[in-house]
Amino acid sequence: MIRKAKLQEIPEIYRLLAECSGQWNVLPRSLAELYSFVRDYFVYREDGHEAILGVAALHVFWENLGEIRSVIVAPDHQGRGIGSQLVAGCLAEARTLGLEQIFVLTDCLDFFRRFGFQEFPREKLHPRIWADCVKCVKFPDCDEVPMVLELTDTP
């Protein structure tokens, strides 16, 4: 089941992000950042599983622009559609909020293409995005590809 994260789940989200950041191209987040942006995060849990099995966040950058970030699924539960459900949940919330454009920075191009995302020139990214990029451990040698989904073009 996908739902919004709760404050008491932040330590578990932190551990899952830290564990997976070494295996996949996902950025680690500090506890302070996770607590500050708890409203951005969705979690996936299943009946019979105590642990969070997946996480994704929808971060609003500007009046019409959002980013899907920190999409991870626990290693033992990948390939079951959990990540797709999390992204679909983020996109549903983006539409509810009235966002018009969603971007991702990713190396999982085929995964995001399934949702209609298309590659986008890095130099055309909104300037507010760069404020976060300069804090990234990969800056300035980012190997992730910007992709954008125009929500006004999709149902």
C-alpha positions, 0 to 999 in steps of 0.5 A: 500500500502506498501512502504519505510518509509519517514523521516516525518513519523518517529514521527507516527511510533514512536507513533505506536511502543510505543502504540503497545509495551505494547500490543505485544512483540515488542520492543519500539524504540527511535526517534533517533534510528528510524531516524538513521534507517529510510531506514530499515522501511516499512509502510503500508497505505490504501487509505482513511486512513490517519494513518499508519496501519502497520510497519516492518523493515529489518535491515542488520547485516552483508554481508549475514545476516538480521533481520526482526524487529518491525512488528506491525499492528494497533489494529483495522486493524489486521487479514487482512494480513497487517503484512504478506504483510509487512514481504513479502516486507521485504523478497523481499528487502532482496533477492534484497540486496543479503542477504542469511539468515534472522532471527527474535526474536519472540513469534509469531512462527506460523506467521513466520513459514508460510514464511518458518522460522524455530526455531534456537538455540540461541547460534548459533546466529551471535555475532553481534546480541548480541550487540543489545540484550544487549541494550534490556529491556528484556536482559538477560531474553529474552523470544523470540525465534530465527527463521531463514529463509535461502533465498538460500532455498526459491524462 
